[in-house]
């Protein structure tokens, strides 16, 4: 293990986080929020000190990063980002309990959107944060959406080109690769696409009557498919126009960014040939249609409202954004069941969405179908195809292994939450699934009008770990929790 290189890059990331604190600091200065200004200055000092110390103490002789180094580096960076990112909340007193602040920050960076904050009159509440803290809270979604290490690869060319291992550890999906020969150029392309789509959403929201601040905050939450809103009422307080705009952009951010790159190159046909994209759109269309019919037939809404609300909620859950325009816990059981199923699925591989991913589900289904065919026709040879290409056995094996680990960890999380007296079966089960899939809201006490504040300290730490497991797709966090990783023979 190249521990000096790992520590050196963590130091660089800490310095970058200090720089990122300047954005909410500026917002706090504009709105003359003295406590927030002080909190962000302290946070900048903490991040800079940590970054400089790590960079000076650990000067790597070799910049080579192995696959294992990539996993460990990604996991440690995300933990460090969350630990330091929670500092302004606690120092400012807006979220005085550091564990709560850590939970909120992990939820932000992992783009989960699960919150311990309540409505007005409940301490701490969303509305009590102020402009600077609200900006930072949503900005963490935008930072975590594409990945902070993808960002560092885009701006620091000195990192070894073997940092493809970093990209593979941080970018979600079963099949990962480079868009162009140089990994740093791939990172730049991804971030340019990310920034352009984000700015487009900001413009559309602003043109609809939102302030610049509101447009940025909602766009950050959509781009990172996170779901933090500046009010406890979510998006129920915004106009139907804004809800439609956000629905469209949630879906756009749930699409594989590789397809956007191909579209820019003029390869539009690639969009229409992508079976993953068609599957993603089909799941959204079918779930929206079923919920619309269910809401109309049960006389919950008129047809226009039913279409708008169900399409919004389908997009919010399948892309794991987690925004809400209505309290779907009060919807009929069929609609709630659809939402429960959508909690697992997620968006396309290579998007900012969480979840199991459409690509994995397609590979798993095709693998099961192949095995069934083998039972009926033992001598037949049938390969698993994905996007017109044969999927190698290593990918099939890793996808199957991932699914087993995925289900096992959700079960373990659920069992650990059962020791908590806060939630019932529905609350604990959907909290486990929602946090692991980086969705945010669930059913029961953690629905759109509820929050995670009632869970114990232990449960919040367990759920924070579940969010990190889900965002980094298990293996990086599993590596740092494995004792053999830190044995002397690996250093």
Buried (B, 14 or more C-beta within 10 A) or exposed (E): BBBBBBBBBBBBBBBBBBEBBEBBBBBBBEBEBEBBBBBBBBBBEBBBEBBBEBBEEBEBEEBEBEBBBBBBBBBBBBBBBBBBBBBBBBBBEBBEBBBBBBBBBBBBBBBBBBBBBBBEEBEBBBBBBBBBBBBBBBBBBBBBBBBBBBBBBBEBEEBBBBBBBBBBBBBBBBBBEBBEEEBBBBBBBBBBBBEEBBEBBBEBBBEBEBEEBBBBBBBBBBBBBBBBBBBBBBBBEBEBBBBBBBBBBBBBBBBBBBBBBBBEEEEEEBBEBBBBBEBBBEBBEEBBBBBBBBBBEBEBBEEEBBBBBBBBBBBBBBBBBBBBBBBBBEBBEBBBBBBBEBBBBBBBBBBBBBBBBBBBBBBBEBBEEBEEEEEEEEEEEEEBBBBEEEBEEEBBEBBBEBBEBBEEBBEEBBEBBBEBEBBEEBBBBBBBBBBBBBBBBBBBBBBBBBBBBBBBEEBBBBBBBBBBBBBBBBBBBBBBEEEEBEEEEEE
